[in-house]
Amino acid sequence: MPRHADKQVGKQQSPINITGYVSGGVPELSFEYGGSAECLTNTGEFVKVIYEIGGGIRLGGESYQVVEAHMHNPSEHTVEGQRFALETHLVHRRGDEIAVVGILYRHGEPNAAIEAVIEAAPGLGEADVPASGLTASEFLPSGRGYYAYTGSLTTPPYTEGVKWHVMSEVLEVSAEQVERLAALTGGGENSREVQGLNGRSIISYRMR
């Protein structure tokens, strides 16, 4: 069972099923990642890649700094009802504002960035380990199209007002990698159930 099989706690909750989207204009999101990860930590629910100086994104002319990356097994977001094998969340902050970039993976070939996380991650109950050489950009697909909507954190306290950007190009990850990643935190799933859209708009941005 998902570890976040909770009841809806608001009207703008995440994740959602991405469907019924409309086309947007010029993409507002651009990537300015640099530096590398500071450390990896194992919370017992996630392996987190922590960034202190890792660059970030520009969104509507404002800069948001990347603070962490973590993975959900299986994906939290679905697209036209399809759930994927894995989803990475790159979490960014600008003061109290939060923007998250989601990357979806289907089963297929091994993924180099996910392998780097698995190889370096501490086990349950182990101390944080230093990390180097893993930039946030390594998680991204080559395509820069994305779906945008306003939602929430998918873990407690489910804070709303989060700016979501789910990349439309789906990457691949091996079934073995998904199993090994889950085993690091005791096995099982760590995804929240899909939440109601409640009249929100989803905008699809495609690079021209």
C-alpha positions in Angstrom: 0.0 0.0 0.0 1.2 3.6 -0.6 2.6 5.2 2.5 0.5 8.3 1.9 -2.9 6.8 1.3 -4.5 9.7 3.1 -7.7 11.6 2.6 -7.6 14.8 0.6 -6.7 17.7 2.9 -7.3 20.6 0.6 -8.6 21.6 -2.8 -5.2 22.1 -4.6 -3.5 18.8 -3.7 -0.9 16.8 -5.5 -0.2 14.5 -7.3 -2.8 14.6 -10.1 -3.7 12.7 -13.2 -2.4 14.9 -16.1 -5.2 15.1 -18.6 -7.4 17.7 -20.3 -4.4 20.1 -20.5 -4.3 23.1 -22.8 -1.3 24.4 -24.8 0.7 27.2 -23.4 2.8 29.9 -25.1 6.5 30.4 -24.6 7.8 28.1 -21.8 8.4 30.1 -18.6 10.8 27.5 -17.1 14.5 27.4 -17.7 17.3 25.5 -16.0 20.4 26.9 -14.5 21.9 24.0 -12.6 25.5 24.0 -11.5 27.8 22.7 -8.8 27.0 19.3 -7.4 25.2 17.5 -4.5 26.3 18.2 -0.9 25.3 14.9 0.6 22.9 12.0 0.5 20.6 11.1 3.4 18.3 8.2 4.1 15.2 9.2 5.9 13.7 5.7 6.0 11.1 6.9 3.5 13.3 8.4 0.9 16.9 8.6 -0.2 17.4 12.4 -0.6 20.1 14.1 -2.5 20.8 17.4 -0.7 22.0 20.5 -2.6 23.4 23.7 -0.9 25.0 25.2 -4.0 23.5 23.5 -6.9 22.0 26.3 -9.0 18.4 26.2 -9.8 15.7 27.2 -12.2 14.2 30.5 -13.5 10.5 30.7 -13.5 8.6 33.7 -14.8 11.9 35.7 -14.4 12.5 34.7 -10.8 15.2 32.3 -9.6 14.5 29.3 -7.4 17.4 27.3 -5.9 17.4 23.5 -5.9 17.5 22.1 -2.4 16.9 18.4 -2.9 16.1 15.5 -5.1 14.2 12.4 -4.1 12.3 9.5 -5.8 8.8 8.0 -5.5 8.1 4.4 -6.3 5.9 4.1 -8.4 5.3 7.5 -9.9 2.9 9.8 -8.1 1.6 11.7 -11.2 -0.1 9.8 -13.9 -0.6 10.9 -17.5 -3.9 10.0 -19.1 -4.4 7.5 -16.3 -1.0 5.8 -16.9 1.2 5.3 -13.9 5.0 5.0 -14.3 7.7 3.0 -12.6 9.4 5.9 -10.8 9.3 9.6 -10.4 12.1 12.0 -9.3 11.2 15.3 -7.7 13.7 18.2 -7.8 12.6 20.6 -5.1 13.3 24.3 -5.4 12.8 27.2 -3.0 12.6 31.0 -3.3 12.0 32.3 0.2 8.7 30.6 1.3 7.8 29.7 -2.3 8.3 26.2 -3.6 8.6 24.9 -7.2 9.0 21.2 -8.0 10.2 19.6 -11.2 9.0 16.1 -11.7 10.6 13.5 -14.0 8.8 10.3 -14.9 10.4 6.9 -15.8 9.1 3.8 -17.5 10.7 0.4 -17.2 13.5 -0.1 -19.7 17.2 0.5 -19.7 19.2 1.4 -16.5 19.3 5.1 -15.7 22.8 6.6 -14.9 21.6 9.2 -12.5 19.5 6.8 -10.5 22.3 4.3 -10.4 24.6 7.0 -9.0 22.1 7.6 -6.2 21.8 3.9 -5.4 25.5 3.3 -5.4 26.3 6.3 -3.1 23.3 6.2 -0.7 23.6 5.3 2.9 21.6 2.4 4.2 18.8 2.6 6.8 20.1 4.0 10.1 23.4 5.0 8.6 24.9 8.5 8.7 24.7 10.9 5.8 27.4 10.5 3.2 29.2 13.2 1.3 28.3 13.5 -2.4 30.1 15.0 -5.3 29.8 15.0 -9.0 26.0 14.6 -9.2 24.4 17.7 -10.6 20.6 18.2 -10.7 20.8 18.5 -14.5 21.8 14.8 -14.7 18.2 13.9 -13.7 16.6 15.8 -16.6 15.5 14.5 -20.0 16.9 16.1 -23.1 13.5 17.5 -24.0 12.3 20.6 -22.2 8.6 20.3 -22.6 6.5 20.1 -19.4 3.1 20.2 -17.9 2.5 23.0 -15.4 -0.2 23.3 -12.7 -0.5 24.6 -9.1 -0.6 21.9 -6.4 0.9 20.9 -3.1 3.7 18.9 -1.5 2.9 15.2 -1.7 4.2 14.5 1.8 3.0 16.0 5.2 2.1 18.8 5.8 0.9 18.8 2.1 1.5 22.5 1.8 -0.4 24.1 -1.1 0.7 26.8 -3.5 3.5 24.6 -5.0 4.4 25.4 -8.6 4.5 22.0 -10.4 6.3 21.3 -13.6 6.2 17.6 -14.7 8.5 17.0 -17.7 6.6 15.5 -20.6 9.5 13.3 -21.9 9.5 10.0 -20.1 12.9 8.5 -19.2 13.8 4.8 -18.6 14.9 3.0 -15.5 15.4 -0.7 -15.0 13.1 -2.8 -12.8 16.2 -3.9 -10.8 17.1 -0.3 -10.1 13.6 0.4 -8.8 13.8 -2.6 -6.5 17.3 -1.6 -5.2 16.2 1.9 -4.6 13.1 0.8 -2.7 15.2 -1.7 -0.7 17.4 1.1 0.7 14.4 2.4 2.6 13.0 -0.9 3.7 11.1 -1.9 0.5 7.6 -1.2 -0.6 6.0 1.9 -2.1 6.4 5.6 -1.1 3.9 7.3 -3.3 0.8 9.3 -2.5 -2.5 8.5 -4.3 -3.8 10.7 -7.1 -5.8 13.7 -5.9 -8.8 15.5 -7.4 -8.2 18.3 -9.9 -11.0 20.5 -8.5 -11.2 22.8 -11.5 -7.5 23.5 -11.8 -5.9 24.2 -15.2 -3.0 22.1 -16.5 -0.9 23.8 -19.2 1.3 21.9 -21.6 4.4 23.7 -22.8 6.4 22.4 -25.8 9.7 23.7 -27.0 9.5 25.3 -30.5 
